[in-house]
Amino acid sequence: MKRFALLFTFLLALSLLASACAPVTPVTSTAPENPNIILATTTSTQDSGLLDVLVPLFEEQSGYAVQTIAVGTGAALAMGQEGNADVLLVHAPAAELPLMESGDCKDRFLVMHNDFAIVGPASDPAGIRGKTTATEALALIAESEATFISRGDDSGTNKKERALWTDTDYSPNDTKPAWYVESGQGMGNTLMIASEKAAYTMTDRATFLANQENLDLEILVEGDEVLLNVYHVMTVNPEKSNAINYTGALAFANFLIDPATQDVIREFGVEKFGQPLFFPDADKTDADLGL
């Protein structure tokens, strides 16, 4: 009996040792019930290359697949109103708030900022280089009738440009003089047109830096506080349509404001351009940015 007990103990020990040494099967996360998300966003996040970094990272971490539609902010907001997108990444705060008030969008989080700048040819025919205010620079462009390329697409950049013109004695977006040309295109293409025509335009800094090596343009006016460019992420209200993937939209929004992602945003562009293209703001409020 004693020998049997010893044998049993020995065999039990071997069994426990084998279990301890057996390879561990990794625990996989549950796949999302609806893995497809439609993201409507501004062309600046696409043209700058930021989404080429963030979207694959989110997809790898979450199991979601993101269909990105890069349009002007006005068009992106319209997609939200119409229930044709799940989540929006946009940069026109004044135009965003009505969607929250109407209930078209459910959540809105501050993500990041950079700034706008007025760029043009090195020859600077309107003499705007170094002017401290954007409105003074635009007035000089109008007075000299130097060619100005506007996006003309109701994007966040175009909305800001139109607002700045209202603070001058000129309203070219209404009168459409010959020197004021509307491209109807995104920021990257608009910069290319301005470069080819040796013209002025207003751009977000990130898209300009990302394309600078292919442009004969220089930053001529910057630093005016009215040129602040702030981005928010907004989830579309699922009550608008059964097709809205609110769970996925909220997952993407939370990903953007997660500290680890904010660190990625903080470092984006530093190695290549010597400066960040965006500044993370998830730990701030709109009031902190003067909105």
Backbone as JSON, one array per atom type, in Angstrom:
{
  "sequence": "MKRFALLFTFLLALSLLASACAPVTPVTSTAPENPNIILATTTSTQDSGLLDVLVPLFEEQSGYAVQTIAVGTGAALAMGQEGNADVLLVHAPAAELPLMESGDCKDRFLVMHNDFAIVGPASDPAGIRGKTTATEALALIAESEATFISRGDDSGTNKKERALWTDTDYSPNDTKPAWYVESGQGMGNTLMIASEKAAYTMTDRATFLANQENLDLEILVEGDEVLLNVYHVMTVNPEKSNAINYTGALAFANFLIDPATQDVIREFGVEKFGQPLFFPDADKTDADLGL",
  "N": [[0.84, -1.2, 0.0], [1.95, 1.19, 0.81], [3.91, 1.5, -1.15], [2.28, 1.85, -3.37], [1.06, 4.26, -2.78], [3.27, 5.96, -2.86], [3.94, 5.74, -5.58], [1.67, 6.78, -6.75], [1.82, 9.42, -5.86], [4.17, 10.19, -7.14], [3.43, 10.0, -9.87], [1.4, 11.94, -9.94], [2.87, 14.23, -9.44], [4.43, 14.33, -11.75], [2.43, 14.81, -13.62], [1.5, 17.35, -12.85], [3.83, 18.82, -13.33], [4.1, 18.56, -16.09], [1.84, 19.94, -16.91], [2.48, 22.5, -16.09], [4.59, 23.1, -17.76], [3.53, 23.07, -20.25], [2.77, 24.67, -23.38], [1.33, 27.96, -23.3], [-1.83, 28.87, -24.37], [-2.55, 31.74, -26.11], [-4.79, 34.33, -25.0], [-7.34, 35.5, -26.89], [-8.86, 38.57, -27.84], [-12.34, 39.29, -27.95], [-13.86, 39.52, -31.07], [-15.18, 42.49, -32.58], [-18.72, 42.92, -32.72], [-19.85, 44.31, -34.85], [-17.62, 45.07, -37.08], [-16.99, 47.19, -38.76], [-16.29, 50.56, -39.46], [-17.17, 53.84, -40.41], [-15.32, 56.61, -41.03], [-15.52, 60.0, -41.26], [-13.63, 62.68, -42.28], [-11.45, 65.58, -42.24], [-9.43, 66.72, -45.02], [-6.9, 67.44, -44.23], [-5.98, 65.81, -42.14], [-5.59, 63.52, -43.53], [-3.89, 64.25, -45.72], [-1.63, 65.1, -44.37], [-0.54, 62.8, -43.45], [-1.04, 61.76, -40.98], [-3.25, 60.06, -40.4], [-2.43, 57.78, -41.68], [-0.8, 56.66, -39.87], [-2.28, 56.5, -37.45], [-4.74, 55.12, -37.98], [-4.12, 52.38, -38.86], [-2.93, 51.54, -36.45], [-5.04, 51.69, -34.62], [-6.78, 49.81, -35.78], [-5.29, 47.46, -35.52], [-5.15, 47.2, -32.75], [-7.82, 47.03, -31.97], [-9.44, 45.45, -33.63], [-11.3, 46.5, -35.31], [-12.28, 47.7, -38.59], [-11.51, 50.44, -40.47], [-13.11, 52.64, -42.62], [-12.02, 55.29, -44.29], [-13.1, 58.48, -45.15], [-12.03, 61.19, -46.64], [-12.75, 64.44, -46.69], [-13.78, 67.89, -47.07], [-14.29, 69.68, -43.98], [-16.89, 70.71, -43.8], [-18.33, 69.01, -45.5], [-17.88, 66.63, -44.16], [-19.21, 67.07, -41.75], [-21.78, 67.26, -42.75], [-22.17, 64.64, -43.57], [-22.33, 63.44, -41.09], [-24.7, 64.62, -40.12], [-26.5, 63.51, -41.9], [-26.37, 60.89, -41.27], [-24.53, 59.27, -42.53], [-22.06, 58.52, -41.75], [-20.07, 57.16, -39.09], [-18.35, 58.27, -37.24], [-16.69, 61.38, -36.71], [-13.87, 63.38, -37.54], [-12.88, 66.46, -37.16], [-12.38, 70.04, -37.86], [-13.64, 72.59, -37.24], [-14.79, 74.35, -35.03], [-16.96, 76.19, -34.52], [-18.87, 75.37, -36.34], [-19.29, 72.82, -35.55], [-20.64, 72.71, -33.09], [-23.49, 73.18, -33.46], [-24.35, 70.62, -34.34], [-24.09, 69.09, -32.09], [-25.93, 70.35, -30.44], [-28.29, 69.9, -31.83], [-28.54, 67.23, -31.61], [-27.61, 65.55, -33.54], [-25.06, 64.57, -33.32], [-23.47, 62.69, -30.72], [-21.3, 62.49, -28.84], [-18.44, 64.53, -28.12], [-15.09, 65.2, -28.32], [-12.12, 66.88, -27.43], [-9.19, 66.74, -29.33], [-6.67, 67.57, -30.57], [-4.43, 70.2, -31.73], [-3.18, 72.43, -34.25], [-1.86, 74.99, -36.3], [-2.98, 77.53, -38.6], [-1.52, 79.01, -41.54], [-0.45, 81.64, -43.7], [0.69, 81.21, -46.88], [3.0, 81.69, -49.61], [4.65, 82.72, -52.71], [8.25, 83.11, -52.78], [8.95, 85.6, -53.77], [6.93, 87.29, -52.97], [4.77, 89.23, -53.9], [2.69, 90.83, -52.84], [3.7, 91.82, -50.52], [3.47, 90.76, -47.87], [5.01, 89.43, -46.04], [5.95, 88.6, -42.78], [3.97, 90.11, -41.54], [1.92, 90.8, -38.73], [-0.73, 90.2, -38.29], [-3.32, 88.18, -39.65], [-5.46, 89.29, -41.03], [-4.51, 91.78, -41.89], [-2.59, 90.92, -43.7], [-4.22, 89.61, -45.62], [-5.68, 91.79, -46.54], [-3.7, 93.28, -47.83], [-3.06, 91.52, -49.9], [-5.47, 91.59, -51.33], [-5.55, 94.32, -52.04], [-3.36, 94.53, -53.74], [-4.14, 92.84, -55.67], [-3.04, 90.34, -56.01], [-2.71, 86.93, -56.92], [-4.79, 84.7, -55.23], [-5.38, 81.57, -53.92], [-8.18, 79.93, -53.01], [-9.62, 77.31, -51.1], [-12.37, 76.92, -51.32], [-14.3, 75.02, -50.65], [-15.9, 74.69, -48.46], [-14.6, 73.61, -46.33], [-12.94, 73.14, -43.1], [-10.69, 74.77, -43.15], [-11.38, 76.52, -45.24], [-13.66, 77.68, -44.13], [-12.49, 79.1, -42.01], [-10.85, 80.88, -43.46], [-12.79, 82.38, -44.86], [-14.04, 83.6, -42.71], [-11.98, 85.25, -41.82], [-11.73, 87.05, -43.94], [-14.0, 88.58, -43.6], [-13.28, 90.34, -41.67], [-11.85, 92.21, -42.95], [-11.86, 94.91, -45.4], [-12.75, 93.73, -47.62], [-14.47, 91.28, -49.61], [-13.92, 88.84, -51.18], [-14.78, 86.2, -51.46], [-17.42, 86.44, -51.87], [-17.73, 88.31, -53.98], [-16.04, 87.34, -55.94], [-13.59, 88.21, -57.48], [-11.21, 88.4, -60.24], [-8.65, 87.76, -59.36], [-9.03, 86.07, -57.27], [-9.19, 82.79, -56.77], [-10.99, 79.81, -56.71], [-10.29, 76.57, -55.77], [-11.75, 74.31, -55.19], [-10.88, 71.95, -54.1], [-8.99, 69.62, -52.0], [-6.59, 70.29, -49.3], [-3.92, 69.54, -49.95], [-3.88, 69.42, -52.81], [-4.68, 72.03, -53.35], [-2.52, 73.5, -52.39], [-0.6, 72.67, -54.26], [-1.62, 73.84, -56.6], [-1.44, 76.56, -55.92], [1.31, 76.76, -55.73], [2.1, 76.23, -58.39], [1.01, 78.44, -59.67], [2.31, 80.52, -58.53], [1.09, 81.74, -56.32], [-0.81, 82.97, -53.48], [-2.04, 81.26, -50.55], [-4.08, 79.94, -47.88], [-3.23, 77.68, -45.37], [-3.28, 74.68, -43.35], [-0.7, 74.04, -41.02], [0.38, 71.44, -40.82], [-0.24, 70.02, -43.23], [1.1, 71.63, -45.05], [3.83, 71.37, -44.25], [4.16, 68.63, -44.66], [4.12, 68.49, -47.39], [5.97, 70.23, -48.31], [8.49, 69.92, -49.61], [7.84, 69.6, -52.23], [6.87, 71.98, -53.1], [6.92, 75.37, -54.26], [6.71, 77.41, -52.3], [6.5, 79.54, -49.42], [6.18, 79.92, -45.85], [4.68, 82.83, -44.92], [3.12, 84.41, -43.23], [2.36, 83.95, -39.89], [1.48, 82.8, -36.56], [-0.47, 84.54, -35.55], [-3.07, 84.68, -33.2], [-5.62, 84.13, -34.06], [-5.33, 82.23, -35.93], [-5.33, 79.73, -34.88], [-5.89, 76.23, -34.99], [-8.11, 73.85, -34.35], [-8.91, 70.5, -33.5], [-11.59, 68.21, -33.18], [-13.08, 65.09, -32.16], [-16.04, 63.44, -33.04], [-18.89, 61.55, -32.25], [-21.47, 60.03, -34.13], [-24.93, 60.25, -33.52], [-26.55, 57.32, -32.58], [-29.27, 57.09, -32.72], [-30.11, 58.17, -35.05], [-29.99, 56.31, -37.1], [-30.27, 52.8, -37.67], [-28.09, 51.81, -38.82], [-25.86, 53.07, -37.88], [-22.76, 52.66, -36.38], [-22.3, 52.88, -33.38], [-20.91, 51.84, -31.17], [-18.43, 51.16, -32.27], [-17.67, 53.69, -33.19], [-17.4, 55.12, -30.78], [-15.34, 53.66, -29.66], [-13.24, 54.33, -31.39], [-13.1, 57.08, -30.94], [-12.38, 57.13, -28.22], [-9.93, 55.9, -28.45], [-8.44, 57.88, -29.79], [-8.18, 59.83, -27.82], [-6.83, 58.56, -25.86], [-4.04, 58.33, -23.63], [-1.72, 57.01, -24.66], [-2.08, 57.15, -27.45], [-2.18, 59.9, -27.72], [0.47, 60.47, -27.18], [1.64, 59.41, -29.49], [0.61, 61.2, -31.38], [1.85, 63.51, -30.47], [4.52, 63.06, -31.13], [4.47, 62.79, -33.86], [5.86, 63.64, -36.89], [8.1, 64.88, -35.84], [10.63, 63.63, -36.13], [11.06, 63.79, -38.91], [10.55, 66.46, -39.66], [11.54, 68.02, -37.66], [9.87, 69.17, -35.88], [6.7, 68.89, -34.19], [3.72, 68.0, -35.99], [1.2, 68.2, -35.06], [-0.41, 69.07, -31.94], [-1.15, 67.42, -29.01], [-4.27, 67.44, -27.18], [-6.02, 66.25, -25.4], [-6.06, 66.36, -22.67], [-6.95, 68.81, -22.07], [-9.34, 71.57, -22.09], [-11.85, 73.13, -24.19], [-11.99, 75.77, -23.39], [-9.45, 76.18, -22.37], [-8.03, 76.49, -24.66], [-8.96, 78.81, -25.6], [-11.4, 78.81, -26.89]],
  "CA": [[0.0, 0.0, 0.0], [2.85, 2.34, 0.89], [4.54, 1.66, -2.45], [1.26, 2.36, -4.28], [0.89, 5.68, -2.46], [4.43, 6.68, -3.39], [3.82, 5.74, -7.03], [0.59, 7.72, -7.08], [2.35, 10.77, -5.62], [5.14, 10.46, -8.19], [2.71, 10.24, -11.12], [0.71, 13.21, -9.8], [3.87, 15.28, -9.57], [4.77, 14.41, -13.17], [1.3, 15.42, -14.31], [1.51, 18.78, -12.55], [4.99, 19.41, -13.99], [3.78, 18.62, -17.51], [0.86, 21.02, -17.1], [3.16, 23.77, -15.91], [5.51, 23.33, -18.86], [2.8, 23.08, -21.52], [2.65, 26.01, -23.95], [0.11, 28.66, -22.93], [-2.58, 29.37, -25.51], [-2.87, 33.14, -25.86], [-6.2, 34.68, -24.94], [-7.66, 36.48, -27.92], [-10.0, 39.41, -27.51], [-13.54, 39.02, -28.73], [-13.98, 40.39, -32.24], [-16.36, 43.35, -32.51], [-19.91, 42.39, -33.36], [-19.86, 45.01, -36.14], [-16.23, 45.55, -37.12], [-16.78, 48.22, -39.79], [-16.52, 51.95, -39.05], [-16.96, 54.88, -41.42], [-14.75, 57.83, -40.47], [-15.51, 61.17, -42.15], [-12.63, 63.58, -41.7], [-10.9, 66.61, -43.09], [-8.32, 66.26, -45.84], [-5.61, 67.74, -43.6], [-5.52, 64.65, -41.38], [-5.17, 62.54, -44.52], [-2.75, 64.75, -46.5], [-0.46, 65.23, -43.49], [-0.03, 61.47, -43.17], [-1.33, 61.33, -39.6], [-4.16, 58.92, -40.39], [-1.68, 56.6, -42.12], [-0.2, 56.11, -38.65], [-3.25, 56.22, -36.4], [-5.79, 54.15, -38.35], [-3.62, 51.01, -38.73], [-2.69, 51.26, -35.05], [-6.35, 51.42, -34.02], [-7.3, 48.55, -36.33], [-4.52, 46.37, -34.93], [-5.47, 47.08, -31.33], [-9.24, 46.88, -31.67], [-10.15, 44.5, -34.49], [-12.19, 47.22, -36.21], [-11.78, 48.11, -39.89], [-11.95, 51.83, -40.66], [-13.2, 53.2, -43.97], [-11.79, 56.72, -44.14], [-13.56, 59.36, -46.22], [-11.4, 62.49, -46.39], [-13.42, 65.52, -47.42], [-13.76, 69.1, -46.27], [-15.04, 69.55, -42.73], [-18.3, 70.95, -44.06], [-18.9, 67.77, -46.05], [-17.83, 65.61, -43.11], [-20.3, 67.36, -40.82], [-23.02, 66.9, -43.45], [-22.28, 63.19, -43.5], [-22.82, 63.14, -39.75], [-26.1, 65.02, -40.06], [-27.29, 62.6, -42.73], [-26.21, 59.52, -40.79], [-23.73, 58.52, -43.5], [-20.76, 58.21, -41.14], [-20.18, 56.77, -37.69], [-17.51, 59.12, -36.39], [-16.14, 62.51, -37.45], [-12.68, 64.04, -37.01], [-13.08, 67.72, -37.89], [-11.68, 71.2, -37.27], [-14.4, 73.84, -37.4], [-15.56, 74.34, -33.79], [-18.23, 76.93, -34.58], [-19.81, 74.59, -37.13], [-19.5, 71.53, -34.88], [-21.55, 72.82, -31.95], [-24.89, 72.96, -33.81], [-24.65, 69.2, -34.44], [-24.27, 68.6, -30.73], [-27.17, 70.94, -29.93], [-29.42, 69.28, -32.52], [-28.57, 65.8, -31.31], [-27.08, 64.76, -34.65], [-23.89, 63.9, -32.77], [-23.68, 62.36, -29.31], [-20.11, 62.79, -28.03], [-17.46, 65.4, -28.77], [-13.89, 65.25, -27.49], [-10.97, 67.63, -27.92], [-8.12, 65.8, -29.68], [-5.36, 68.14, -30.86], [-4.46, 71.44, -32.5], [-1.98, 73.04, -34.81], [-2.28, 76.34, -36.67], [-3.01, 77.91, -40.01], [-0.53, 79.99, -41.96], [-0.61, 82.13, -45.08], [1.9, 80.9, -47.62], [3.05, 82.28, -50.93], [5.96, 82.64, -53.36], [9.33, 83.85, -52.1], [8.96, 86.98, -54.28], [5.95, 87.98, -52.13], [4.36, 90.46, -54.6], [1.79, 91.67, -52.04], [4.45, 92.36, -49.39], [2.84, 90.37, -46.6], [5.95, 88.7, -45.19], [6.2, 89.1, -41.44], [2.84, 90.85, -40.95], [1.56, 90.16, -37.47], [-2.12, 89.75, -38.3], [-3.76, 87.56, -40.89], [-6.36, 90.19, -41.76], [-3.67, 92.77, -42.57], [-1.99, 90.25, -44.85], [-5.24, 89.4, -46.64], [-6.02, 93.09, -47.12], [-2.62, 93.62, -48.76], [-3.23, 90.65, -51.08], [-6.59, 92.12, -52.1], [-5.18, 95.63, -52.61], [-2.4, 94.32, -54.84], [-4.79, 91.91, -56.6], [-2.18, 89.17, -56.22], [-3.54, 85.72, -57.0], [-5.02, 83.96, -54.0], [-6.11, 80.32, -54.17], [-9.03, 79.5, -51.89], [-10.14, 75.95, -51.29], [-13.72, 77.06, -51.82], [-14.98, 73.73, -50.51], [-16.58, 74.69, -47.18], [-13.79, 72.86, -45.36], [-12.59, 73.92, -41.93], [-9.75, 75.8, -43.58], [-12.13, 77.49, -46.02], [-14.51, 78.42, -43.2], [-11.63, 80.04, -41.31], [-10.44, 81.91, -44.41], [-13.93, 83.26, -45.1], [-14.24, 84.4, -41.5], [-10.94, 86.27, -41.77], [-12.03, 88.08, -44.94], [-15.06, 89.46, -43.09], [-12.65, 91.35, -40.82], [-11.19, 93.18, -43.83], [-12.82, 95.69, -46.2], [-12.93, 92.99, -48.87], [-15.24, 90.04, -49.49], [-13.74, 88.17, -52.46], [-15.51, 84.94, -51.52], [-18.75, 86.79, -52.36], [-17.67, 89.03, -55.26], [-15.27, 86.51, -56.87], [-12.75, 88.93, -58.45], [-10.38, 87.51, -61.07], [-7.45, 87.33, -58.64], [-9.45, 85.12, -56.23], [-9.47, 81.54, -57.49], [-11.43, 78.71, -55.85], [-9.84, 75.29, -56.33], [-12.75, 73.26, -54.96], [-10.15, 70.72, -53.81], [-8.4, 69.49, -50.68], [-5.47, 71.17, -49.0], [-2.72, 69.16, -50.69], [-4.02, 69.85, -54.2], [-4.73, 73.49, -53.38], [-1.13, 73.96, -52.27], [0.08, 72.44, -55.54], [-2.09, 74.86, -57.53], [-0.84, 77.83, -55.52], [2.73, 76.69, -56.1], [2.21, 76.33, -59.85], [0.59, 79.77, -60.1], [3.04, 81.5, -57.72], [0.0, 82.44, -55.66], [-0.96, 82.84, -52.04], [-3.16, 80.48, -50.04], [-4.03, 79.68, -46.44], [-3.09, 76.23, -45.18], [-2.88, 74.2, -42.03], [0.75, 73.85, -41.02], [0.76, 70.03, -41.01], [-0.27, 69.65, -44.65], [2.17, 72.35, -45.73], [5.12, 70.75, -43.96], [4.21, 67.3, -45.25], [4.25, 68.62, -48.85], [6.84, 71.38, -48.56], [9.59, 69.65, -50.54], [7.32, 69.63, -53.6], [6.22, 73.26, -53.29], [7.71, 76.61, -54.33], [5.97, 78.32, -51.43], [7.07, 79.75, -48.1], [5.29, 80.49, -44.84], [4.92, 84.26, -44.87], [2.42, 84.98, -42.08], [2.04, 82.92, -38.91], [1.56, 83.24, -35.18], [-1.65, 85.28, -35.11], [-3.87, 83.76, -32.4], [-6.85, 83.74, -34.78], [-4.98, 81.14, -36.85], [-5.37, 78.45, -34.17], [-6.63, 75.2, -35.74], [-8.43, 72.87, -33.31], [-9.58, 69.29, -33.99], [-12.42, 67.41, -32.27], [-13.68, 63.86, -32.67], [-17.47, 63.45, -32.71], [-19.62, 60.33, -32.61], [-22.81, 60.29, -34.66], [-25.97, 59.72, -32.65], [-27.09, 56.08, -33.16], [-30.72, 57.2, -32.9], [-30.37, 58.62, -36.41], [-30.12, 55.19, -38.02], [-29.82, 51.51, -37.17], [-26.82, 51.49, -39.48], [-24.76, 53.75, -37.2], [-21.97, 51.8, -35.5], [-21.92, 53.77, -32.27], [-19.88, 51.18, -30.35], [-17.16, 51.33, -32.96], [-17.34, 55.12, -33.22], [-16.92, 55.5, -29.46], [-14.03, 53.01, -29.49], [-12.26, 55.13, -32.12], [-12.97, 58.35, -30.23], [-11.6, 56.88, -27.01], [-8.56, 55.62, -28.9], [-7.76, 59.14, -30.12], [-7.88, 60.62, -26.62], [-6.05, 57.74, -24.94], [-2.7, 58.9, -23.45], [-0.73, 56.4, -25.56], [-2.28, 57.72, -28.78], [-1.77, 61.3, -27.64], [1.93, 60.47, -27.32], [1.94, 59.21, -30.91], [0.32, 62.47, -32.04], [2.87, 64.47, -30.03], [5.79, 62.77, -31.8], [4.3, 62.69, -35.29], [6.52, 64.69, -37.67], [9.29, 65.43, -35.18], [11.84, 63.07, -36.71], [11.24, 64.22, -40.29], [10.47, 67.91, -39.84], [12.15, 68.73, -36.54], [8.81, 69.76, -35.07], [5.46, 68.13, -34.32], [2.73, 68.56, -36.91], [0.01, 68.43, -34.25], [-0.17, 69.1, -30.51], [-2.26, 66.7, -28.36], [-5.02, 68.3, -26.28], [-7.08, 65.51, -24.71], [-6.04, 66.7, -21.25], [-7.35, 70.21, -21.95], [-10.71, 71.89, -22.44], [-11.95, 74.17, -25.22], [-11.69, 77.04, -22.76], [-8.0, 76.28, -22.25], [-7.51, 76.92, -25.98], [-9.57, 80.09, -25.94], [-12.59, 78.64, -27.73]],
  "C": [[0.87, 1.25, 0.0], [3.5, 2.61, -0.45], [3.55, 2.24, -3.46], [1.06, 3.87, -4.06], [2.05, 6.51, -2.99], [4.37, 6.8, -4.9], [2.78, 6.77, -7.47], [1.08, 9.17, -6.94], [3.31, 11.17, -6.72], [4.45, 10.8, -9.51], [1.96, 11.57, -11.09], [1.67, 14.38, -9.98], [4.26, 15.47, -11.03], [3.67, 15.11, -13.95], [1.27, 16.93, -14.09], [2.65, 19.5, -13.25], [4.72, 19.57, -15.48], [2.81, 19.76, -17.81], [1.53, 22.37, -17.01], [4.04, 24.13, -17.09], [4.8, 23.4, -20.21], [2.69, 24.49, -22.05], [1.3, 26.62, -23.6], [-0.57, 29.18, -24.2], [-2.98, 30.81, -25.25], [-4.36, 33.38, -25.86], [-6.48, 35.76, -25.96], [-8.88, 37.27, -27.51], [-11.17, 39.07, -28.43], [-13.63, 40.02, -29.88], [-15.24, 41.25, -32.11], [-17.53, 42.73, -33.26], [-20.1, 43.01, -34.74], [-18.5, 45.66, -36.3], [-15.98, 46.73, -38.07], [-17.19, 49.6, -39.3], [-16.29, 52.87, -40.23], [-16.51, 56.15, -40.71], [-14.79, 58.92, -41.53], [-14.6, 62.22, -41.52], [-12.16, 64.59, -42.71], [-9.7, 66.1, -43.88], [-6.97, 66.5, -45.17], [-5.09, 66.57, -42.79], [-5.03, 63.55, -42.31], [-3.89, 63.0, -45.22], [-1.49, 64.89, -45.66], [0.19, 63.88, -43.22], [-0.37, 60.95, -41.78], [-2.23, 60.1, -39.57], [-3.46, 57.64, -40.86], [-0.98, 55.93, -40.94], [-1.28, 55.65, -37.67], [-4.25, 55.13, -36.76], [-5.27, 52.71, -38.27], [-3.38, 50.61, -37.27], [-4.0, 50.92, -34.34], [-6.9, 50.08, -34.5], [-6.6, 47.35, -35.7], [-4.92, 46.13, -33.47], [-6.91, 46.66, -31.07], [-9.97, 45.8, -32.46], [-11.16, 45.17, -35.4], [-11.49, 47.5, -37.54], [-12.37, 49.48, -40.19], [-11.96, 52.19, -42.14], [-13.12, 54.71, -43.82], [-12.28, 57.47, -45.37], [-13.05, 60.76, -45.9], [-12.02, 63.54, -47.3], [-13.23, 66.8, -46.61], [-14.59, 68.91, -45.02], [-16.53, 69.78, -42.94], [-18.99, 69.7, -44.57], [-18.91, 66.67, -45.01], [-18.96, 65.82, -42.11], [-21.65, 67.02, -41.45], [-23.23, 65.4, -43.44], [-22.79, 62.75, -42.13], [-24.29, 63.47, -39.61], [-27.01, 64.04, -40.8], [-27.19, 61.15, -42.28], [-25.41, 58.65, -41.73], [-22.31, 58.25, -43.02], [-21.01, 57.85, -39.69], [-19.46, 57.72, -36.76], [-16.87, 60.19, -37.28], [-14.88, 63.01, -36.75], [-12.54, 65.34, -37.8], [-12.43, 68.88, -37.16], [-12.38, 72.52, -37.61], [-15.32, 73.97, -36.2], [-16.91, 75.04, -33.87], [-19.29, 76.16, -35.35], [-20.13, 73.24, -36.49], [-20.6, 71.6, -33.82], [-23.03, 72.64, -32.32], [-25.28, 71.49, -33.94], [-24.81, 68.56, -33.07], [-25.6, 69.1, -30.16], [-28.4, 70.29, -30.54], [-29.58, 67.8, -32.2], [-28.11, 64.93, -32.46], [-25.84, 63.98, -34.22], [-24.07, 63.74, -31.26], [-22.52, 62.77, -28.42], [-19.18, 63.69, -28.83], [-16.28, 65.57, -27.83], [-12.81, 66.07, -28.2], [-9.81, 66.67, -28.15], [-6.76, 66.49, -29.78], [-5.54, 69.5, -31.53], [-3.14, 71.61, -33.24], [-2.38, 74.45, -35.21], [-2.32, 76.48, -38.18], [-1.88, 78.89, -40.28], [-0.88, 80.45, -43.36], [0.72, 81.93, -45.78], [1.83, 81.54, -49.0], [4.44, 82.16, -51.52], [7.0, 83.49, -52.63], [9.37, 85.31, -52.54], [7.96, 87.87, -53.54], [5.46, 89.29, -52.76], [3.44, 91.38, -53.79], [2.47, 92.25, -50.8], [3.87, 92.01, -48.03], [3.81, 89.72, -45.62], [6.13, 89.38, -43.84], [5.07, 89.93, -40.84], [2.33, 90.07, -39.74], [0.12, 89.69, -37.41], [-2.5, 89.21, -39.67], [-4.63, 88.51, -41.69], [-5.57, 91.28, -42.49], [-3.05, 92.16, -43.82], [-3.01, 90.05, -45.97], [-5.63, 90.72, -47.31], [-4.96, 93.52, -48.13], [-2.7, 92.79, -50.04], [-4.35, 91.2, -51.96], [-6.24, 93.44, -52.78], [-4.25, 95.48, -53.8], [-2.97, 93.43, -55.94], [-3.85, 90.77, -56.99], [-3.05, 87.92, -56.16], [-3.58, 85.0, -55.66], [-5.85, 82.73, -54.34], [-6.87, 79.92, -52.91], [-9.47, 78.07, -52.15], [-11.57, 75.99, -51.8], [-14.58, 75.83, -51.65], [-15.73, 73.59, -49.19], [-15.88, 73.8, -46.15], [-13.54, 73.73, -44.14], [-11.64, 75.05, -42.27], [-10.47, 76.9, -44.34], [-13.06, 78.32, -45.13], [-13.69, 79.47, -42.45], [-11.22, 81.18, -42.23], [-11.58, 82.89, -44.66], [-14.19, 84.16, -43.9], [-13.21, 85.52, -41.41], [-11.2, 87.39, -42.78], [-13.09, 89.05, -44.42], [-14.5, 90.55, -42.17], [-11.82, 92.35, -41.63], [-12.28, 93.99, -44.55], [-13.14, 94.99, -47.51], [-13.75, 91.72, -48.61], [-15.15, 89.26, -50.81], [-14.5, 86.86, -52.59], [-16.96, 85.19, -51.96], [-18.69, 87.39, -53.77], [-16.9, 88.28, -56.34], [-14.49, 87.32, -57.91], [-11.8, 87.97, -59.15], [-9.17, 86.98, -60.31], [-7.75, 86.27, -57.58], [-9.96, 83.85, -56.9], [-9.86, 80.45, -56.49], [-11.06, 77.38, -56.5], [-10.91, 74.22, -56.22], [-12.11, 71.92, -54.59], [-9.59, 70.75, -52.38], [-7.15, 70.33, -50.53], [-4.22, 70.82, -49.8], [-2.77, 69.64, -52.13], [-4.06, 71.37, -54.32], [-3.34, 74.09, -53.24], [-0.36, 73.78, -53.58], [-0.33, 73.49, -56.56], [-1.48, 76.21, -57.21], [0.63, 77.87, -55.9], [2.93, 76.89, -57.59], [1.9, 77.73, -60.36], [1.34, 80.88, -59.37], [2.05, 82.39, -56.98], [0.05, 82.23, -54.16], [-2.1, 81.86, -51.73], [-3.03, 80.38, -48.52], [-4.07, 78.18, -46.24], [-2.93, 75.9, -43.7], [-1.39, 73.85, -42.11], [1.15, 72.4, -41.34], [0.8, 69.64, -42.48], [0.83, 70.37, -45.42], [3.52, 71.69, -45.5], [5.26, 69.38, -44.62], [4.45, 67.36, -46.76], [5.3, 69.64, -49.26], [7.91, 71.12, -49.61], [9.14, 69.67, -52.0], [6.7, 70.96, -53.97], [7.23, 74.4, -53.41], [6.96, 77.69, -53.56], [6.7, 78.43, -50.1], [5.99, 80.23, -47.14], [5.66, 81.96, -44.68], [4.26, 84.93, -43.67], [2.0, 83.84, -41.16], [2.03, 83.54, -37.52], [0.39, 84.05, -34.68], [-2.57, 84.3, -34.37], [-5.16, 83.33, -33.1], [-6.59, 82.58, -35.73], [-4.91, 79.79, -36.15], [-6.3, 77.48, -34.9], [-6.87, 74.0, -34.83], [-9.27, 71.73, -33.88], [-10.36, 68.61, -32.87], [-12.84, 66.12, -32.96], [-15.11, 63.83, -32.17], [-18.1, 62.13, -33.14], [-21.02, 60.71, -33.1], [-23.84, 59.58, -33.79], [-26.59, 58.46, -33.27], [-28.61, 56.12, -33.34], [-31.09, 57.66, -34.3], [-30.64, 57.45, -37.36], [-29.63, 53.91, -37.34], [-28.47, 51.12, -37.75], [-25.62, 52.14, -38.78], [-24.07, 52.78, -36.24], [-21.43, 52.65, -34.35], [-20.82, 53.15, -31.41], [-18.5, 51.36, -30.97], [-16.71, 52.78, -32.98], [-16.77, 55.57, -31.88], [-15.56, 54.88, -29.17], [-12.95, 53.83, -30.19], [-12.03, 56.47, -31.42], [-12.12, 58.18, -28.98], [-10.16, 56.55, -27.32], [-7.8, 56.91, -29.14], [-7.36, 59.92, -28.88], [-7.13, 59.82, -25.56], [-4.63, 58.31, -24.82], [-1.65, 58.31, -24.39], [-0.85, 56.97, -26.97], [-1.89, 59.19, -28.79], [-0.25, 61.44, -27.72], [2.35, 60.28, -28.77], [1.72, 60.51, -31.68], [1.41, 63.49, -31.72], [4.18, 64.28, -30.81], [5.69, 62.77, -33.32], [4.93, 63.9, -36.0], [7.82, 65.18, -37.09], [10.56, 64.93, -35.87], [12.1, 63.63, -38.11], [11.34, 65.73, -40.43], [11.12, 68.71, -38.72], [11.15, 69.43, -35.65], [7.56, 68.92, -35.21], [4.52, 68.81, -35.3], [1.41, 68.85, -36.2], [0.41, 68.42, -32.77], [-1.36, 68.47, -29.8], [-2.93, 67.56, -27.29], [-6.07, 67.57, -25.45], [-7.14, 65.83, -23.22], [-6.46, 68.15, -21.01], [-8.84, 70.36, -22.23], [-10.7, 72.93, -23.56], [-11.58, 75.52, -24.64], [-10.19, 77.26, -22.61], [-7.37, 76.8, -23.54], [-8.15, 78.22, -26.45], [-10.78, 79.99, -26.83], [-13.85, 79.0, -26.96]]
}
